[in-house]
Amino acid sequence: MTVFLLRNLLCAVTVLGLLLSASEAEARFGKRSKGEKTHESSAVGDDDDDDDDDHGSGSSGGDAASTVNSIANLLFFIADVASTPSQDVASSSATAEVQAAPSQGASGHLRLGVDGSTLGGGTGANLFLAIEGRRMGLDGRLTLLSLPTDDGTQGSDELSVGSVHLTYALVAHDRFRLRMEGGVSLATAPDLATAGPSFGLSFDACLGGPFDIELRAQVTPFPYRQLDAQAGLALHLNVVVLRGGWRGLYLDDAGLVDGVAHQDALSGPYLGLGLTF
């Protein structure tokens, strides 16, 4: 019953993302309204465009690059942890590991991959790395987005969202696994770099043969707001995993940039390739 309720919840969240994407926000998440100047730094004069520290949350391009680099370093850290044997790791999530290695040893299971997506009329790339034992695990994700500008100017707006979570399997069965997650999420945008606490649920289940269903939802309540949900299928070919599905992403900067809340509601299909060891 819990499994079916979770599946319905995640699918409902994804549908919500679709509905939200039909309405256009005033301005891009983490981006000042067109023609608006900062409140405190307006007296600085010509240096306004170079100083984006209005509320301690804005960032220059260098700050955004630094944040993305920090997320990437955390993902590499997860890969390093995954290469170290663990005493209490005895089973895997409901994926090809079960089929390829029915009697599993004491080492951790590493999952990594990349997904490509089309969200909000733009493109995105999602990188993930995860190590999981019998119950405990570590999960890191980074999504890079390139979206059309919302003010009619040339070019594109670059956004990124990432998270590092500790995971715990509430249900750990050979054919399905239900996890709760918690950790930190980070986001960067044209005028913003911020971070906050992050929580989530994920569910994997074997549908038969090499096919799995994969569901995940993640939320960041403050200081910015993020709701991220996806539902998809995975095809396991030994250690290679092909996956695809639908993702919805809602972002709200809660006025951190210029005192006016700017939102983005994005949704679209994704397709990716991964490896499981």
Number of C-alpha atoms within 10 A of each C-alpha: 6 9 15 8 10 18 19 13 16 22 22 13 21 25 18 17 24 21 14 18 20 12 10 12 16 16 18 28 30 31 23 24 18 11 6 9 13 19 11 12 16 14 10 11 8 10 11 16 13 10 15 19 17 19 16 12 17 24 25 19 16 9 16 23 14 14 22 23 12 14 23 18 12 20 25 15 13 21 20 11 16 23 13 9 13 16 10 14 20 17 24 27 26 24 28 25 21 16 14 14 13 12 10 15 15 14 19 26 25 23 20 20 19 18 18 18 22 20 22 21 11 17 16 20 18 20 19 22 24 25 26 25 24 18 19 16 22 23 24 26 22 24 21 19 21 19 20 17 15 17 12 8 8 9 10 15 17 17 22 23 23 25 26 25 21 19 25 21 21 13 15 17 15 17 16 20 23 23 21 19 21 20 18 16 25 23 27 27 23 21 24 26 27 23 19 17 18 22 20 19 21 22 23 23 22 21 15 9 10 15 20 22 22 23 25 25 25 21 19 22 13 15 16 22 16 24 21 21 27 26 23 19 20 25 18 22 14 16 14 15 21 17 22 21 18 22 27 27 26 21 21 22 26 18 18 25 27 23 14 15 21 22 22 23 25 23 28 22 16 22 19 18 16 19 17 19 18
